[in-house]
């Protein structure tokens, strides 16, 4: 589960670089990266649907705990599909250090 979610996140980051990066040659790869995103998204969607089906079967068998765990995994997959899908959540890089205090003013 987590490997597909991580792959999807990596592909979305690569797509952002292709669209917004400084090298023009990367822009040619945009369609290829989008195809890969669509492929992985479909696989994650199928996995979420399978987990929900499994949860229904477990619930009908009286296994409430296992059904809840399967539903939780399916929900997490769906959230991963929805999050970062439009690229508005840009990740900040670089060092984040506190600014040094200003020296006291003297007259």
SETI-752208 format. One record per residue: x, y, z of N, C-alpha, C in turn; residue in three letters. Coordinates in steps of 0.05 Angstrom, whole numbers, padded with zeros to 5 digits, always signed. Layout:
XYZXYZXYZAla
...
This chain:
+00016-00024+00000+00000+00000+00000+00017+00025+00000Unk
+00036+00026+00018+00052+00050+00021+00071+00054-00003Unk
+00079+00033-00015+00098+00036-00038+00084+00050-00061Unk
+00058+00043-00066+00043+00056-00088+00038+00086-00081Unk
+00032+00091-00056+00027+00119-00048+00053+00135-00051Unk
+00075+00123-00043+00101+00137-00046+00108+00141-00075Unk
+00102+00121-00091+00108+00124-00120+00091+00146-00132Unk
+00066+00148-00124+00048+00169-00134+00058+00196-00126Unk
+00067+00199-00101+00077+00224-00092+00103+00232-00107Unk
+00120+00213-00112+00144+00218-00128+00138+00226-00156Unk
+00118+00213-00169+00111+00220-00196+00098+00248-00197Unk
+00083+00255-00177+00071+00282-00176+00093+00303-00173Unk
+00113+00297-00157+00135+00316-00155+00151+00318-00181Unk
+00154+00296-00194+00168+00296-00220+00152+00312-00241Unk
+00126+00309-00240+00109+00324-00258+00111+00354-00253Unk
+00112+00362-00228+00116+00390-00221+00142+00401-00232Unk
+00163+00385-00230+00189+00393-00240+00188+00395-00271Unk
+00174+00377-00284+00172+00377-00313+00157+00403-00322Unk
+00136+00410-00308+00120+00433-00316+00134+00459-00308Unk
+00147+00460-00285+00156+00486-00275+00187+00488-00273Unk
+00201+00467-00281+00230+00467-00278+00243+00485-00298Unk
+00269+00491-00293+00283+00509-00310+00292+00498-00337Unk
+00292+00471-00340+00302+00459-00364+00279+00453-00383Unk
+00281+00464-00407+00260+00460-00427+00257+00431-00436Unk
+00279+00416-00435+00279+00388-00444+00261+00371-00426Unk
+00257+00379-00401+00240+00364-00382+00211+00367-00389Unk
+00203+00389-00402+00175+00394-00409+00165+00373-00429Unk
+00183+00361-00445+00176+00341-00464+00167+00315-00451Unk
+00175+00311-00426+00169+00286-00412+00142+00289-00396Unk
+00129+00311-00398+00105+00316-00382+00083+00295-00388Unk
+00078+00289-00413+00058+00270-00420+00064+00242-00410Unk
+00089+00234-00411+00098+00208-00402+00093+00206-00372Unk
+00101+00227-00357+00097+00226-00328+00068+00226-00321Unk
+00051+00240-00336+00023+00241-00330+00010+00213-00335Unk
+00020+00199-00355+00011+00172-00360+00017+00153-00337Unk
+00041+00156-00326+00049+00140-00303+00032+00147-00278Unk
+00026+00173-00275+00009+00181-00252-00019+00168-00255Unk
-00030+00169-00280-00056+00157-00284-00055+00127-00279Unk
-00034+00113-00287-00032+00085-00282-00031+00078-00253Unk
-00014+00092-00238-00011+00087-00209-00037+00094-00194Unk
-00049+00116-00202-00075+00125-00190-00096+00103-00193Unk
-00097+00092-00217-00117+00071-00223-00111+00046-00205Unk
-00086+00039-00202-00079+00017-00185-00086+00022-00156Unk
-00081+00046-00146-00088+00053-00119-00118+00052-00115Unk
-00133+00062-00135-00162+00062-00134-00173+00034-00133Unk
-00162+00016-00149-00170-00012-00149-00164-00025-00122Unk
-00141-00018-00110-00134-00029-00084-00154-00020-00063Unk
-00161+00006-00064-00180+00017-00044-00208+00003-00047Unk
-00216-00001-00072-00242-00015-00077-00241-00044-00066Unk
-00219-00057-00071-00216-00085-00061-00217-00086-00031Unk
-00204-00066-00018-00205-00065+00012-00233-00060+00022Unk
-00248-00043+00008-00275-00038+00017-00293-00063+00013Unk
-00288-00077-00008-00303-00102-00013-00296-00123+00009Unk
-00271-00124+00015-00262-00142+00036-00274-00134+00063Unk
-00276-00108+00068-00288-00099+00093-00317-00106+00095Unk
-00332-00104+00073-00360-00113+00073-00363-00142+00079Unk
-00345-00158+00067-00346-00187+00072-00340-00194+00101Unk
-00319-00181+00111-00312-00185+00139-00334-00177+00158Unk
-00347-00155+00152-00369-00145+00169-00393-00164+00168Unk
-00398-00175+00145-00420-00194+00143-00414-00220+00158Unk
-00388-00226+00161-00380-00250+00177-00378-00244+00206Unk
-00383-00220+00215-00382-00213+00243-00354-00205+00253Unk
-00336-00200+00235-00309-00192+00243-00306-00162+00241Unk
-00318-00148+00260-00319-00119+00260-00291-00106+00261Unk
-00274-00117+00277-00247-00105+00280-00231-00106+00254Unk
-00231-00129+00241-00216-00131+00216-00229-00115+00194Unk
-00256-00113+00195-00270-00097+00175-00263-00067+00179Unk
-00262-00058+00204-00254-00031+00209-00226-00024+00200Unk
-00208-00043+00204-00180-00039+00195-00179-00037+00164Unk
-00194-00054+00151-00194-00054+00121-00206-00027+00111Unk
-00228-00018+00124-00240+00008+00116-00220+00031+00121Unk
-00205+00029+00143-00186+00050+00149-00164+00051+00128Unk
-00155+00028+00119-00134+00027+00098-00145+00038+00072Unk
-00170+00031+00066-00182+00042+00041-00186+00072+00043Unk
-00193+00082+00066-00196+00111+00069-00169+00125+00066Unk
-00148+00113+00077-00122+00125+00074-00113+00126+00045Unk
-00119+00105+00030-00112+00105+00002-00128+00126-00014Unk
-00153+00129-00007-00169+00150-00021-00159+00178-00014Unk
-00151+00182+00010-00140+00208+00018-00114+00213+00003Unk
-00098+00193-00001-00073+00196-00016-00078+00203-00045Unk
-00100+00193-00056-00107+00199-00083-00116+00228-00085Unk
-00131+00237-00065-00142+00264-00066-00121+00286-00059Unk
-00104+00279-00040-00084+00299-00032-00063+00304-00053Unk
-00055+00328-00056-00033+00335-00074-00040+00330-00103Unk
-00064+00324-00109-00072+00318-00137-00070+00342-00155Unk
-00075+00366-00145-00074+00389-00162-00047+00404-00160Unk
-00030+00395-00144-00003+00407-00142-00003+00433-00126Unk
-00024+00440-00112-00025+00465-00098-00009+00464-00072Unk
-00005+00440-00062+00010+00437-00037+00040+00434-00044Unk
+00053+00456-00049+00081+00455-00057+00098+00449-00032Unk
+00117+00433-00035+00135+00427-00013+00158+00447-00012Unk
+00164+00456+00011+00186+00475+00014+00212+00460+00020Unk
+00232+00468+00007+00258+00456+00012+00278+00475+00024Unk
+00301+00466+00030+00322+00483+00040+00322+00484+00070Unk
+00341+00499+00081+00344+00501+00110+00324+00521+00121Unk
+00314+00515+00144+00296+00533+00157+00308+00538+00185Unk
+00322+00560+00187+00334+00566+00213+00322+00592+00223Unk
+00323+00596+00248+00313+00620+00260+00331+00643+00254Unk
+00320+00666+00250+00335+00690+00244+00349+00699+00270Unk
+00373+00709+00267+00388+00719+00290+00374+00744+00302Unk
+00376+00747+00328+00364+00770+00341+00379+00795+00333Unk
+00364+00816+00332+00376+00842+00325+00392+00852+00349Unk
+00415+00865+00344+00430+00876+00366+00415+00900+00379Unk
+00420+00904+00404+00406+00927+00417+00415+00953+00405Unk
+00397+00972+00404+00404+00998+00393+00418+01015+00415Unk
+00439+01028+00407+00453+01046+00425+00453+01074+00412Unk
+00454+01094+00429+00453+01121+00419+00480+01133+00419Unk
